[in-house]
């Protein structure tokens, strides 16, 4: 038996916010039992937050043994809270699998795993090796400037969040380590959540949020599931290494993308973790992630939208909300959006008029983390089921993209006029102005206002167009004003480019007017 114990069912480790706004730290049992009394989970790391949400979804699927159809989903939703008796029975049965430091079955880990050095002795890595936000080895020190040897300890509460996030958001890269269980490993592969942007619907309580994202669970939905499908903590094996097909949706939700074993040691206030054994785990690279935002490429293939540091997710709203009525192939929204849209359309239950849409993503360049982000949009529920509102949204996004093109063309005209003839750095200097970034940043708050007014389509579009025009003019002036003040040549370039911008933005207004705006 391990000298340490930290059972995640009862010990507090999940930061939550109650409906009153009070912050609490709770264990798994209390989080699910009181889900209807909690506004939600709120963690410092968006990656840990979405990884934990997937773990909670898997647990709820297992506790309720479904839902297998909309009837079961409706019964769960109308109960207004998760079934307490089933929660008690489930955690009593699997209590031994939720101890973070169990010697036989440590939660979400591989017991007995050890990294070996050239002499065969144990050589665990520093705990920073599983944390994207901390510098370790060859990782860029974008977010943290301490060295490996200065890492200190993680508490059990911190370690379990790092463990869960690592299972779902670890990046590919060289490994070149030998382990006792899996031999020599040359490299790591990306974990399943790295390749896209995860989207979830959020209700007024954690209970609502869980139900809104609790997909119908059958043999073939949301992915093919076999009879032995279960969360990773229920499995009787410790997993493989390399690419394989998931046993089903619950296996996929709790993917074991890394073999990990935390190494606890005595600390001032209990166990702390400085080191970890780690190896490549199981990879599900060919699975269509039910929670990802997808977009059709030029070849007509649907691919996950990748997070970009300089591009906020709201600009991909068409991928989030667009659908063809009655055509599943034309509806590639995240599965939760399709489910709730269908429930709203068929009036299976009475839903609130508004929800929040939360997106989570990690941007990286050749396995170096660049940024991670959580974004939130307030949306009318009707946007999930009304094709007319989706058409209005499509028109709004089309207007913004056209205005952005007009802005860039005006700046290009300015550059062409004041730079030497046949200059080769026009595009480079255009990008360096920062006008595009400023334009989209100015539009973000206006887009949120547009979504809240979208059910009044004509009014919303008119206000949106005016805000687009204002944002383009402000970005143009703010980014070029200091560039035309020192010579007549530059002032003439400014005058011509500004006139072009105003005239072409006016064509957007005329187009909208002809459509009845």
Secondary structure as GFF3:
##gff-version 3
##sequence-region A 1 517
A	DSSP	beta_strand	14	18	.	.	.	ID=ss1
A	DSSP	beta_strand	23	26	.	.	.	ID=ss2
A	DSSP	alpha_helix	28	33	.	.	.	ID=ss3
A	DSSP	three_ten_helix	35	37	.	.	.	ID=ss4
A	DSSP	beta_strand	38	41	.	.	.	ID=ss5
A	DSSP	alpha_helix	46	64	.	.	.	ID=ss6
A	DSSP	alpha_helix	70	78	.	.	.	ID=ss7
A	DSSP	alpha_helix	84	93	.	.	.	ID=ss8
A	DSSP	three_ten_helix	95	97	.	.	.	ID=ss9
A	DSSP	beta_strand	115	116	.	.	.	ID=ss10
A	DSSP	beta_strand	125	126	.	.	.	ID=ss11
A	DSSP	three_ten_helix	127	130	.	.	.	ID=ss12
A	DSSP	three_ten_helix	148	150	.	.	.	ID=ss13
A	DSSP	beta_strand	154	155	.	.	.	ID=ss14
A	DSSP	alpha_helix	156	169	.	.	.	ID=ss15
A	DSSP	beta_strand	173	179	.	.	.	ID=ss16
A	DSSP	beta_strand	183	188	.	.	.	ID=ss17
A	DSSP	beta_strand	197	202	.	.	.	ID=ss18
A	DSSP	alpha_helix	206	212	.	.	.	ID=ss19
A	DSSP	three_ten_helix	232	234	.	.	.	ID=ss20
A	DSSP	beta_strand	242	243	.	.	.	ID=ss21
A	DSSP	alpha_helix	249	253	.	.	.	ID=ss22
A	DSSP	beta_strand	258	267	.	.	.	ID=ss23
A	DSSP	beta_strand	270	280	.	.	.	ID=ss24
A	DSSP	beta_strand	282	283	.	.	.	ID=ss25
A	DSSP	beta_strand	294	296	.	.	.	ID=ss26
A	DSSP	beta_strand	302	304	.	.	.	ID=ss27
A	DSSP	three_ten_helix	313	316	.	.	.	ID=ss28
A	DSSP	alpha_helix	317	321	.	.	.	ID=ss29
A	DSSP	three_ten_helix	328	330	.	.	.	ID=ss30
A	DSSP	alpha_helix	335	346	.	.	.	ID=ss31
A	DSSP	beta_strand	354	365	.	.	.	ID=ss32
A	DSSP	beta_strand	368	380	.	.	.	ID=ss33
A	DSSP	three_ten_helix	381	384	.	.	.	ID=ss34
A	DSSP	alpha_helix	387	418	.	.	.	ID=ss35
A	DSSP	alpha_helix	426	432	.	.	.	ID=ss36
A	DSSP	alpha_helix	435	453	.	.	.	ID=ss37
A	DSSP	alpha_helix	457	480	.	.	.	ID=ss38
A	DSSP	three_ten_helix	481	483	.	.	.	ID=ss39
A	DSSP	alpha_helix	488	514	.	.	.	ID=ss40
###
